[in-house]
Amino acid sequence: MEKIIELFKKSTVKLVSQDDNSIVGTGFFISDNHILTALHSISFPLNINIVYPGDWETPLKWALYKESEKLDYAIIQLDEDIPEKGVCSLGNKYQIDDKLLIIGYSIENEYDDVVTMRIEGWSRNTQNRKLLKAKGGNISRGMSGAPVLNMDTGDVIGMILETRDEESDLGGYFVSIYDILSDNDEIIAFNNNWHTLNPVWNKNKPSSKLGIGYYDQTWTDQHFYIYRTNKLSIDEILIAPIVKMIKFSDDAFDENIFELPIENLISKCIDILEAQSVLVITGSYGAGKSIFCRFFQKKLFENNNDTVFVNSYELINDKIQSRELHKLVVERFKGKSNSYIFLDAFDEISKITTTDEEEYDFFNSLVKVCKNAGVKLIINYRTLDAIDKKSQYDYPVLSILDNHNLTTVTILEFQFFNNRKINEWINNYALAMSYKVRKEALTINDVKNAHKNLISACSNPLFLYMVAVNFYDGEVRLESIRNIYDVYENFVNSTIKGKFSEERKSGNQIIRGITKEYEAFLKEVAFEIGKRHNNFVIDAKKEIDDELLLDNNENVFGISEDRIAVQISSILTRISDDQEFLNGKSISKRFLNCYFFTQNGDKWLFRNNNIMFFFLAKKVFAQIEKAISIFRDRINIEDAFTQIKEIENIPIHPIMLEMLVYKLNSLDQTTKANLEYFLKCAIEEEYFLSISEDKDSFKIDFKKVHLDIFLCILFVQINNEGYQGINFFFKRFTWYLSVAKRINPNIHFLAKRFYKTASISHAELRRLNIKGFNFDQAQLKNVKFIQNKIYNVRKNDTTFKDVEYLLCDLQNVTMDNISGSINFYNCIIDHIYINNPKKGTSLNFDRCNIKSVFINSDKRSNLIIAINNCGIGNLHITNCYVIELRLSLNIISNIKYVNSRINCIVDKNIGFNNIKTDVKSEISYQHL
């Protein structure tokens, strides 16, 4: 520590009044050119000199970089360099009784004062500001802004704000460095960069003490540690969970669901600990167990209880076995009362035990040791669903019963959120983010409107948190939660990272190998399930919901454990020849007791169907990437198509395709062009969309039709420019759809849905039955629809450029938020609904027989409408600004204008039977 103390002294500066050269405070370097000090030392007046020790004659040039009245700190930026200075290493780890070193400049002493103290706990000062309290040293005037060094860790953990008594050694109050830097990511980066270039301080830090979570981790791992950059505090993000209280006795198993305000839930937990000394908190993955335990610990710590938060990986990394527990716990808590150990993710302990019996012995020993030391124990662990609900809690219950001579044991099981809780959490998070991100807040309606059933997926608090982070990090307000592939990729990658991140740090090479292979394993399991459930495509008998959707998980699909065992065995043999490791634990303990799986009898299932569909999309995308690479490098269609054929067994599902389309849209233009060219070549070379001319040998091959339609959907999505075979493509694709309808009507319904977001250029779609098709968000350029039946079709957010409908029959067609130019020639139109057309949209109806046209706009868009030689039953224009409505040679039964401004040009023999105009409308007629 001598070297650190030397550097620590070189990091401090004094604040001197320009008026009388008196010392008014202390500061310290937190980067190469940033100094942290107390705001009250410089705020009034700003006639302060910053003086570096040893350089009394030349005050430093400075400017105020950032300030906070709430936390009473100021960050100063220097305009010059101090070559011999030190920069404090910043940290957040501390415990009650940790030894502190403070170096500051008091009014009485022009040289530095060195004070040693110890952490006493949390407190609030006269301004009700929450501060850490130090005891056993004298804090004098002028030491405000001085750095607080934790001698046990070698890091500066805070800044002195005030004394408890100038005349005694009662100590003082300091603000946590975590609180100061929670909104200063750039300063953290500057500090890290400096110490990377100047590693002397870090090299001389004391070694971490071997023990059970010697340092408190609440302050370093706020909420989910996979998002370390998100600086929201536990208090800001936590809401009261829904809790199932389970009471066990020899002959009873009682369950009771309850909700309590968070403070009352804390009281309930303390009552349980008073009764049985051990509190078990369980629940499914992402249910909020860890975040609640961190909050619980924080409350205990603020009330001056001695607490330790232990991540199970600490025990794994330190390879602590049962025989070592007693010594470690006794040494850590010797002579202390009101002591608590939190053991997070206890189910991970299986990684340091080789049998279920050893795991039970380990837990049993921990309970005994804590009892003998007078320490309260709180553990949380993830449970697998089981047919016998009682059996999944057996060994913690038995251990508590045996060691504490109890007849009844209480366990708390956290439940997933309902919609009310989701709304409460979203509002809570939005309030916290309003101080940090200048952006319109996420609401529960945004989630509901983005995807059907996304709200159901958000019942998992972890998933909800990631959706919110994705939203607030997104550049466009709703795009970040509409792109469902990226949302699930973020969720999956982060949870896999969370499952293995700390094990990787332990240096276990087998775990490293598993980490690399684990995602591949999940894709293979999804593939195995998909191959065996070809019937999970959408039900054609149900109304097709054209909204973006997610699965509601009403029907989950499983696979037997022996089938998964094949996948696991294959992975393990690739990464290890350690037979003791491979055979030491059951499959479920090694791989399946994770975020993604649940158990139902002898079958294992993805907890969420949407995760399964994500892995299917990921597997399909991987095969497409391989095909593109082969085709680009070798211009070899056959080898590339061989890669594509590997996906012919994956059943087409709208959610999988939805995710895949989003992923394809994110490809760079060069890769998209390569995929488009490959598909064009494959069509021309008859690798798909090919039909045998020999009627005797022709038979319908389900796999071929399945793969062909799948590739057609991809082509519709990826096609960007006109292509001379496009008319053949659509004609053959339509024929294929009619064949598919005979084999499996679900595929026919599905293909129609995926004209959405398509790019169709310079094409004629002739004599097609386009019933129920979805062209939402499509790009249509120089497209002709000729003699088509267009029934119940949606074209919302579609862009039209010189699009024509000739001799078409249209019924119940909706066009919301469209743009561009559309021409209808000799069409029969039953009902057409046009809502909120974008500025400059033009509509031309020529020689059409129209029953009803409804045009409505909330944005008062500038429209151009031409109706020539048509028969119209009803024409309703609402809330529109029509810069030109040209009516020529028409017979119109009813016209209704509501709250609109219209310049109407009337030419020749027009028959109007009934014209209605409300008082808010402004109609000008010009007769030619």
N, C-alpha and C positions, 0 to 999 in steps of 0.2 A: 504493500500500500504506500510505501514511501514515495515511489515515483508518481503515483496518482496524486498524492497530497501536494507534491511539488508542482505538478501540472495544474492542480486545482487552484493553488495560490496565483498562478500565472493567468488564470482565466477571469479573475475578479478585477473590477474597476471601482473607483470612487466617484460619487456625484458631489460636486462642489458648487456652492453659490457664487455667482459672479459678483455679488454685492459685497460680501464680507469674507469670501474665501472659506466659509464654514462648510463642514461636511453635512449633506442633507440626505444621503442614501448610498446604497451599494448596488452594483450591477454585475453581470457576468456574461461572458461570451457563450452563445449557443450556436454560432456558426462563424465562418471566417470573418464576416463583417456585420453580425447582428448581436446586440446586447439586450438581455432581459433585465428589467428592473421593476420596482413597484411604481404604479402610476401616480400615487399620491406624493411621491418624492420629486416628481418633475412637473406635475400638472399645473401648479400655480406658484410663482410665475415660471415661464419657460426660459429663465436666465440661468441655465445650468451648464457648467463645464463637465465633460466626461474626461476623467484623468486616469491614465494607466499608471500603475505603480512603477516608480523609477523615472517617470517622465513628467516632472512637476511643472516644467516651464511651458510646455506646448499642449494646451487643451485639444482634444480630438474634435474634428468637425463631424457633426451628426445631424440627423433628421428623424422625426418620429415616423416609424414604419407602420405600427399598428398599436391600438390601445383597447382596453376593455375596462369600463367602470365596474361592471358586474364582478369581475375577478380581480380588479385592482392591479392590472399589469400593463406595462408598456414595452414594446419591442422597438429598439433604436437601431437605425441603420447608419453605419459609419461611411464616410467618404474617403477614408485612407486606411492603409494596411498597417497592422502591428506585427512585425515578423516573428517575435519571440513569444507571442501570447500562447495561452492554452485555450482549448474549447472544451467545455464540459460534456462528458458523455451522459446522455439523458436516459432515464429508465423509470419504470413504474412499480417495481417489486419492493414490497416492504411488509413488515409484520410488527405487531406490538413488541416493544423492547429492543427493536433494532437500534444499533448505535449510530448516531448522527454526528457529522462534523460540519460546522458553519464557520465561514470566514467572511467577515464584514468590516466595515469602517465606522466606528462610533464617533459621536461628536467630541468625546473627551480624548480620543486617541487618533492622531493623524496616521498612525501605522495600523496594519490589519489586526483585528481581534479574532482569536481562534477560540471557538466554543464547542464543547462536546455535550450532547444531550441524547435522550432516547425517545422513541415514539411512544406516546401514551394512548392515543386513540383519536377519535373524531370529536369535534365540538363545533359550536357556532359562536361567532363574536357578537359584539353589540349591534352590528349592522345585519345580523342574521345571515351572515355569509358562512357557508360550510367550509371549515378548515381542518387540517390535521394539527394535532396538539403535540408539542414536544416538552419534555420535562428535564430538570437536572442541569440547567445552565442559565446564564444571565444574558438576555437580549437587550441591548442598549439602543438608544435613539441613534439613528444613522445606519443601523443594520438592516433597515427595510430594503428589500430587493436582493438580499444576500442569498447565495445558493446553499442548498441543503444536500450534503453528500451522505448517502447511505454507506457506512463503512463495511457493512456485510455484503453489499453487492458491487460496490465501486462505481455506482451511478448517482448522478444528481437527480433527486426525486421531487424537489420542490423549491419554493422561494419564500423567504421570510417576509411576513407582512406586519406583524406587530408583537410586542412583548406582553407577557402576562403580568409582570411586575418589574419595573426598572431597578428596584432596590434589592431584589433577591434573585435566587436561582430557580424560580418557579418555571422558567422556560418561556416559550412563545408559541405563536401560531404561524403555520405556513400553508400555502396553497399548493396542491399537487401539480406536478409538471404535466401529468396527463390531462388535467382540467384546462391548463393553459394552452396546451398544444392540440387539443381536440379539434380546433378549427384552423390549425396552422400546418397543414400537410407539407407546405413548401419549406417551412423551417425544419421539419423533421428530415426532409430530403437533404437540405443543406448540411445538417448536423451529421447525417450518415455519410455523406460524401466526404466531409472533412476527416472523419475518423477512418474511412477507407484509405485515404491518402496518408494519414498520420496515425498508424495503428498502435502507437506506444501505450496510450491510455488503456485500450482494450486488452492488450497483452499482459498488463499488470493487474487486472482485476482479480479478486480472490476467487478461487474455485467454488463452484456451487456446492453447497453442503448436501451430502447424501442424507436423504431423509424423506419423510412423507410430506411432499409439497411444502417445503420449508417456507417458500415465499408465496405470498398471496397472488393468485392469478386473476382475480376479478378485474383488476385494472388493466391488464394487458389484453385479455381476450373478451372484449365486450361482445355480447350476443353471440352470433355464429362466427367462429374465428376464421372461417373461409373468406370472410369479408373484413380483413383487418383494416382496410382503408376507410371503412365507414365508421365515422367517429361518434355515432349516436351512443348515448349512455344507456345503461340498463333501465334507469328510471324513465327515460323518454320512450322506450320501445315496448315495455312490458305491459300486457293487460292481464287481468285475472283469468286463469284458465277454467275450463269446465273439468271438474274432478269427480272421479268415481271412488268413493271410499269403500274399501273391501275389508270386512272384519272376519278373521279366521278364529275358529276354536276347534276343539277336538271333533265336534259333531255338527258344526255349522259353517256356512259360507254365505255371508250376507253382503249385498251390494246396494249402494245408495249414491245416486248422482246428485251433486250439489254445486252451487256457485256461490262464492263469497267475494266481497271486495278484497283486494290484494292484501291489505293490512290485516284483515280478519283471517285470511288464509294463513298468513305468517303466524298469527296467534294460535290457530288450530294446529299447525305443525309443532309449535313449541309445546302445546298441551300433550301431543302424542309423544314427543321426546321425553317429557317429564314422566309419562306413564310407562314407556318401554325402552327408553334410551337409544333406540335405533329407529330411524324413519326410512322406510323404503318408498321411493317414488319411481313409478314405472309408467309404461305407455309405449305406443308405437313410435317409429322414427319421426323426428321432426315435430313432435307434439309439444315441445317447449319445456322439457324437463331440465335441461342444462341452464337455460336462461333464467328459469325460476330459481334454481339452486344458487346461481350467482347473485341474484337479487336478495335471496334469503341470507346468504353469507354477508352481503354488503350491509344489510340492516343489523345483523348481529355485530359486525365489526364497528359500525357507527355507535353502537351502544357499549363499546369497550369490552366486548367478548373476544377471546382469542380464537381466531378461526384459521383453518387451513383448507384450501381447495385443491384437491388432488385429481389430476387427470390420470386415468388408469394407465396411459402410456408411460407415465413416470415410473410406475412400479415395473412395467415391462422393461423399460430402458435400463433401470437400475438393477433388474433381475432380483428384486426383493422377494424372498421366499417366506413362508410362514414363520420359521424360526427367528427371523430377523425383526419381525414386526414389533415384538414386545420392547426390545431395546430402543428402537427408533421412536415409538410412541411415547415411552416413558421419558426419554431424553428431551423430546420436543415439548412436552407439557408438564414437566416436573414442577411441582409446587404451584400449579396454576388451577384456578377454578373457572367455571363458565367457559369451557373449551369445547370446540366443535371441529370435527373432521367431515368434509364433504368429499365423497368419492364419486367422481363423474364417470359415466359410461362403464359401469362395473361389468357388463357383458363382455367387454374387451379383455377382461382378466383371463379368459380362456386361452389367450395367446401365450401365457407363461405357465400354463398347467397342461398336463398331457392326458388327464382322464377327468371324467365328471366327478369322481370321488376326490381327487386332488383339488378340484375347484371348490367343492363343498368344504373341504378341510381348510382351505385358504380363507374362505369367508367366515367359517366358524371361529378360526383363530383370531381374525380381525375383530369379531364381535367380543370375544373374551378379553382381548387386550384392551379394547376401549372401555369395557366394563371395569376392569381392574384399575385402569388409570383415571376413572371418573370422567371420561370423555364421551360426549354425545356423538353419534355417528349418523350421517345422512348419506345414503347411497341412491343413485339413480341408475336404472338399466333398462334396456330395450327388451321387450318381451315379444316372442313369437305367438301368433294366435294358435290355439290348440282346441281340439274338440272338448277335452276335459279342462275347463277353465281353471279349476283349482290346481291342477298338476303343474302349471307353468310357474306357480309361485312357491312351490313346495320347499326348496332348500333354504331360502331366506327366512321363511316363516318358521321352519323347524329349528333353525339356529337361534332365532330370537326367543322362541318358546323355551328351548332347553337352557339357554344361558341366563335368562332373566326370570325364570320360574313363573311364567305368565300362563294364563288360561286363554287369553284372547290377544291376537296381534292385529294391528291395523296397518293397511297398506293404502297408499294413494296412487291411483292410476289416472294420468292425464289423458283427456279425450281430445279428438280433433275439433276444430272450430265449427260452429254452425254459422248460418248467414249473418246472424246478429253479431256474433263475435268477430267475423271477418270485417264487417262494417266498422265495428268499434276499433279494431286494430288499424285498419286503413286510415281512419280519421286521426287516430293517435299518431301514426307515423307521419301523416301529412302535416300535422301541427309541428312535429319535431323538425321536419324537413323545411318548413316555411322559413325558418331562421337561417337555413344553410343553402337552399337552392331557390333561386328566383324563377319559379315555374308554377303553372297552374297545378293544383293538387290533384292527385289520383283519387277517384271516388269509386265506390262499389258499382255504380252504374257503368263506369268505364270498363270494369272487369266483365260485367254481364254483357255489355254490348260488343266487346272485342271478340269473344268466342262463346258459342253455346257451351255450357258446362265447364267453362274455365272457373266459374265460381265454385264448382264442386271440387276441382283440383286444388283450389286455394284453401280448402278446409284443413290441409296440412300446413301448419304455421311456417315451416321452413320453406315450402314452395311459395307461400304467400309473400314471405319476406323477399325471396329472390325475384318474384314478379315486380314487387315495389321497387327494388333496387334497379332492375332492368328498366323500369319506366322512368325513374328519375335520372338515370344515366343516359337515356335515349335523347336524341336530338329532336325528334318529332314526337308530339305529345302522345299519340296512341300507337305509333308504329312499333314501339319497343315491346308492347304486349300483344300486338297483332301477329308478329312473326313468331308463331308458336314453336317452330323448330328451334330457334335461338333460345327461347325461354326454357324449353326442356333440355337443350344441350347445356345451358348454363346450370340448370338444376342438377342434371346427371353428373357433369364433370366436377361440380363443386362437392357433391355428396361422395363421389368416389375419392376425390382428393381428401375429404374429411375422414373417410374410412381408413386411408392408408398413410396420410401425411406424416404422422408422428412415428409410425412404425418404420418408415423409410429413414428417419433420422437416427433410429437405433442401430442402423448399419446391418440389419438382417437382410442378407442377400436374397433369401427365399422370398421374403416379403416384397423386396424390390421387384422380383420377377413376377410375383402375383399381381402387383400393381399394374405392370405393363400389360399383363394378359387379361386383367379382370374385365375390362370393357369388351374385349373380344369374346370372353365367356358369356357376358350378358347378351351380346348380339346373337350368339349361337343358340342360347336358350330361347330367345324370342323367335328365332328361325325355326327351331324344333316345334315350338308351340304353334307357330303359323302353319307349318306343313300339315299338322294334325288337326287343324280346325279350319278347313277350307270353307266352312259355312259361316264364318263370322263376318262376311261382307254384309252390307246393309240389307234390310228386308225390303224387297220391292213392293210388298203389299202396303207398307207404311208410306205416309206422305213424306216426300223427300224434303228435308230442310236444307235450303240452299245457303243458309247462313254459315259462316265459318264455325266449325263445331269441334267439340272434344267428346270423348266417350264418357258416358255417365257412370260407367263401371257397375251397371246393374248385373251384368253377366261376365264374370271373369273367367279366364281360360288357363288351365293348369297343365302340368306335365308330371309324370311319375318321377320319383326320386332316382330310380335306376336309369332313366334316360338322361337326367342331369349328371348322374355319376359318370357317364361316358365322357361328357364334355369336360368335367372337372379332372378326371384321370388324364385325359389328353393334355390338358394345360400343365398339370403338376409334373408329368414326366418330361415335359419340355424345359422346365425350370429347375428341377432338382432331382438328385438321386439319393436324397436323404430319406431312407425308408422309415426311420423313426418319426420324422416330421410328417411324412405322407400318411402314415397309418395311426398316428397318435390320437387323432380326434375324429369324430364323426363328420360327415360331409356338411351337415347343417351348421355345425359350430364353425367350420372353416370358411364356408362360402355363403351359405344361405341365410345365416343370421345377420342380415344387413338391411340397408334402407329399402331394398327393392322387392323382397320376397315375403310371402306369407304362406302358411301351411293349412291345408284342408284335407284331413285324413292322410292318405299316402301320396297326395299330390302337392306340388309346390306351384304357386301362382305369383305373377307380378302383382304387387299390392295395388297398382294402378294400371289399367289397360293402356292409358296414354303413354306410359313409359315403355310398355311393350311395343306400341306402334312407333315410338321414336326410335327404338333400336332396330326395328324392321326398316324404317326409312334410312337409318344410318348404314345398315348393311347393303341396302339397294344402292345407296349413293356411292358406297365404296366400290361396288361392282361397276357402276357407271364410270367412275374415275379410272378404274383399271382399263376399261374398254376404250375410253378416250385416249389414254396414254399409249396403248398398243396401236391404235389406229393412227395417232399422230406420228409415232416413231417409225412405224413400218408401212403405213398405208395398207394395212392388211385387214380387210373386212371380216374374213372368216375367223381369225384369231380373236378379234375384238368382239365379234358376235358370240363367240364361245363364252366369254366372260358374262355377257348379258344373259345368256340362256340359263346361267346358274340361279337366276331369280325367278324362273318360271313357276317354281313351286310356292312362292310367297303369294298368298291370296291378296288381291287388290282390296284395300280398305280406304275409305275416304280420308280418315285421319292420317294414315300413313302417307297417302298421296299429298294431302294438304301440307304436311311437314316437308315432304320431299320437294314439292314445288317451291316452297319458300327457300329451301337450300339451293335449288337450281338457280333461282333468281338472284342469289347472292354471288354466283360465279362471276369471274371477270369476263370481259367481252371476248377475249381470245378463246377461253375454254368453252364458252357458250357457242361460239362459231364452230369450233371443232366438233362439239356434240351435234350441232345442227347438220353439219356436213356429213358426219358419219351416218346419221339417221336417213338423210336424203340418199346417200349411196346405198344403204341397206334396203331402202324401198325400191330403188331402181334395179338392184341386183336380186330382188325378190327374196331377201332374207326374211322379210315379214310383209304382210299384206299380199301374200301370194296364194293363188288357188290352183290346184291341179286341173289341167284341161281334160284329163282322162276321167270321165264320170264313173267308170267302173272301179277305179282305184281310189276315188275321192271318198274320204270320210272325215267327219268333224273330229278333230283332235282338241280336247279341252285345253290341254297345256299350251298348244300352239295359239288357239284363239285368245286364251288368257294373256299370253305374252305379247301377241300382236296388238291387242287393244291397249295393253299397258304402254307399249312403245308409241302407239298412236297418240295417247294422252300426253306423253312426254314431248312428242313432236309438235302437237298443238300448242303446248306451253312454250317451247323453246324457239319455234319458227319466228324469224324476225323480218326477213325480206321476202319479196315475191319469188316464186320458184315455179318453173315451167310445168312441173308435175303436180302442182297443188290441186288442180281440179280433179285429176285422177285420184289423188290421195283422199279427198273428201268423199268422192263417189264410192271408192272401195271401203273406206272407213265406215260409211253408212251401211253398206252391205254387211260388213263384219258385225256391226251392231245388231242387225236383224238376225244374224246367225247366233250371236251370243244370247240374244233374248230367248231363243229356243233352248239353249243349253242351260243357261242360268240368267234369269231376268234381272238379278241383282247387278250383274256387270253392265247390262244395258243402261240401267238407271244411273250407275256410277259414272260411266263415260260421259253422259250428257252433262253431268255436274261440272266436269273439268274442262269445259270451254271457258270457264271463268279464268281471268287473267291471261287468256290466250292472245297471241299475236298473229293475226291473219291479214295477209297482204296480197292484192292483185289476184283474187280468187273468185270463182263462181260456185256457189253452193246451189245446185239445181235439183229440183224434185226431191227434197228431203222432208222427212217428217220431224220437225224440230219441236217436238212437244216436251215441255218441262226442261228445256235446255237452260243453262245458266251462262250468260256472257258477261257477268259482272266483272268490272275492272279490265275488260278486254280492250285490245287495240285493233280496230278494224280500219283498214286503209284500202281504198279502191276495191271494195268487196261488193259483189252482186248476189243477192238472194233471189233466185228465180223459181217461181212455181213451188214455193215451200209452204208447208203447213206450220205456222208459228203460233203454237198454243201455250199459254201459261209460261211464257218466257220472261226471264229477267235480264235486263241490260243496264244495271245500275253502275254508276261510276265508269261507264264505257266511253271511250274516245272514238268518234266517228270521223272519218275523212273521206268524203266523196263515196258514201255508202248508198246503194240503191236496193229497193225492194220492188221487184217486178212480178206482177200476177201472183202475189202471195196472199194467203189467207191468214190474218192475224187476229187472235183472240186473247184478251186479258194479258196484254204485254205491258210491263212496267219499265220505265226508264227514269231513274233518279240520278241527279247530278251528272247528267251526260254533257258532252261537249262535241262541237264539230258540226258537220252538215249531213243531213239525212234526206233522201228523196224516196217518196212512195209513188209508184206508177201502177195504175190499173189494179189496185189492191182492194180486197174486201177486208175491212177493219171492223171488228166487233167492238172491243173496248181497248183504248190505249191510254195509259196514265203517264204523264211526264211531269215529274216534280223537281223543282230547283235546278232547271237547266243552267249551265254555266254561261257566262257572258259571251255573246257573239254566236250562240247556237242558232242554226237555221234549220227550219223544217219546211219541206215542200211536199204537198199532197196534190197529185195530178190524176184526174179521171178515176178517182177512188169512190167506193161506196162505203160510207163511214157511219156506224151507228152512234159512237160517242168518242169524243176526244176531250180529255181533262188535262189542262195545263195549269200548274200551280207553282208559285215561287215564293220562298221566304226572303230571298235576296234581291228581289226586284231586278232580275237579270235583263240585259238588253237582248231581245229576241228578234229574229226575222222569221215571219211565218207567211207562206204563200199557199193558198188553197184555190185550185183551178179546176172548173168543170167537174165538181164533186157533188154528190148527194150526202148531206150530213144530217143526222138526227139531232145530236146535241153537241154544241161547242161551248165549253166552260173555260174561261180564262180568269184566274184568281191571283191577286197579289203580283201582277206582272207589269213590267215595262216593256212594251212591244214597240220597237222603233219603226217597224213596218209590218202591218197585217194586210196582205194583198188578197182580196176576194174577187174572183172573176168567174162568171158563168156558173155559179153554184146555186143549188137549192138547199137551203138550210132551214130546218124546222124550228130549232130553238138556239138562241145565242144568249149567254149569260156572262156579263162582265162584273167582277167583284173586286173592289179596291185596286183598280188597275189604271194604267195610263197607256193609251193605245192610239197610234196613228194609223187609221184604217183607210186603205185605198180601195175603192169599189169600182169595178169595171163591168159595165153592161148589165145583162138581164139576171139580176139576183133576186131570188125569192126568199124573203124573211117572213116567217109566220109569227114568230114571237121573239122579241128582243127585250132582255131585262138588263138594266144597268143600275147598280146601287149608287148612292149619292157620293161615295168616296172615289168613284171612277171618273176618269177624264178621257173622253173619247173625241177624237177629231176625225171627221170624215172628209175624204177628198174623192169626188166622183169624176171618173174619166169618161 
